[in-house]
Amino acid sequence: MIKTLPNNLRNAEIVLWYDKLQSICPETHEIDTYTLHIKYTPKDLLLEIISFRKYLEEWKHFEAYSETIFQKIEDKIIEIIDPVDLEIRLIDNSEGIQFQVVSL
């Protein structure tokens, strides 16, 4: 469960990055590793970082393509805090090539 905090900041932009995101590749069943960058402008709520990190750590138990992970993380953030603006970058570091999925 991702917790939230009240937004007591004015005109703030929140930037988070997490370089330990992992999942299991549905094709090879190998561990895929990702770097996740999130930038958002909050409305009334902020993501509570420790619970959000625990949510991200759970992905290591699931088979998922990077596009699925990206969409589910984006949907979860919108559902929980409904930010004014949200930009997400998911960088796949697994295959020796950086593949990015970027929200618009």
C-alpha positions as CSV (number, residue, x, y, z in Angstrom):
1,M,0.0,0.0,0.0
2,I,1.4,3.4,-1.0
3,K,0.9,6.0,1.6
4,T,0.6,9.7,1.0
5,L,1.4,12.9,2.8
6,P,-0.4,16.3,2.7
7,N,1.2,18.7,0.3
8,N,2.5,21.7,2.3
9,L,4.7,22.9,-0.5
10,R,4.0,25.9,-2.7
11,N,4.8,25.8,-6.4
12,A,7.0,22.7,-6.0
13,E,8.1,20.1,-8.4
14,I,9.0,16.7,-7.0
15,V,11.7,14.6,-8.7
16,L,12.4,11.0,-7.8
17,W,14.6,8.4,-9.3
18,Y,15.0,4.7,-8.4
19,D,17.8,2.6,-10.0
20,K,17.0,-0.7,-8.4
21,L,13.7,-1.6,-10.2
22,Q,13.6,-5.2,-11.4
23,S,11.2,-7.6,-13.0
24,I,11.3,-10.9,-14.7
25,C,11.4,-10.9,-18.5
26,P,8.4,-12.9,-19.8
27,E,10.5,-14.0,-22.8
28,T,13.8,-15.1,-21.2
29,H,12.7,-15.4,-17.6
30,E,15.9,-13.5,-16.7
31,I,15.9,-10.5,-14.4
32,D,15.5,-7.1,-16.1
33,T,16.8,-4.0,-14.4
34,Y,15.5,-0.5,-14.8
35,T,16.0,3.1,-13.8
36,L,12.8,4.9,-13.0
37,H,12.7,8.7,-13.1
38,I,9.5,10.5,-11.9
39,K,8.8,14.2,-12.0
40,Y,5.5,15.5,-10.8
41,T,3.8,18.7,-9.7
42,P,1.6,17.8,-6.7
43,K,-1.9,18.9,-6.0
44,D,-3.0,18.1,-2.5
45,L,-0.9,14.9,-1.8
46,L,2.7,13.8,-2.0
47,L,3.9,10.2,-2.4
48,E,5.4,8.9,0.8
49,I,8.8,7.7,-0.3
50,I,9.3,4.6,1.9
51,S,6.0,3.0,1.0
52,F,6.5,3.9,-2.7
53,R,9.9,2.2,-2.7
54,K,8.3,-0.9,-1.2
55,Y,5.7,-0.9,-4.0
56,L,8.5,-0.7,-6.6
57,E,10.5,-3.5,-4.9
58,E,7.5,-5.8,-5.4
59,W,8.0,-5.7,-9.2
60,K,10.9,-8.1,-8.8
61,H,8.5,-11.0,-8.2
62,F,6.5,-10.5,-11.4
63,E,6.9,-11.3,-15.1
64,A,6.3,-8.1,-17.0
65,Y,7.4,-6.1,-20.1
66,S,8.7,-2.6,-19.5
67,E,5.7,-1.1,-21.2
68,T,3.4,-2.8,-18.7
69,I,5.5,-1.7,-15.7
70,F,5.5,1.8,-17.0
71,Q,1.7,1.9,-17.5
72,K,0.9,0.4,-14.1
73,I,3.2,2.7,-12.2
74,E,1.8,5.7,-14.1
75,D,-1.8,4.6,-13.4
76,K,-1.0,4.0,-9.7
77,I,0.5,7.5,-9.2
78,I,-2.5,9.1,-10.9
79,E,-4.9,7.0,-8.8
80,I,-3.2,7.8,-5.5
81,I,-2.2,11.5,-5.8
82,D,-3.7,12.8,-9.0
83,P,-0.8,15.2,-9.7
84,V,-1.1,18.4,-11.7
85,D,1.7,17.2,-14.0
86,L,3.4,13.9,-14.3
87,E,6.4,12.8,-16.3
88,I,7.8,9.3,-16.0
89,R,10.9,7.8,-17.7
90,L,11.5,4.1,-17.4
91,I,15.0,3.1,-18.7
92,D,15.7,-0.6,-19.4
93,N,19.3,-1.3,-18.5
94,S,19.1,-5.1,-19.1
95,E,20.3,-5.7,-22.6
96,G,23.3,-3.3,-22.9
97,I,21.1,-0.7,-24.6
98,Q,19.1,1.9,-22.9
99,F,15.4,1.7,-23.9
100,Q,13.2,4.5,-22.6
101,V,9.5,4.7,-22.2
102,V,8.5,8.4,-21.6
103,S,5.1,9.8,-20.6
104,L,3.7,12.7,-22.6
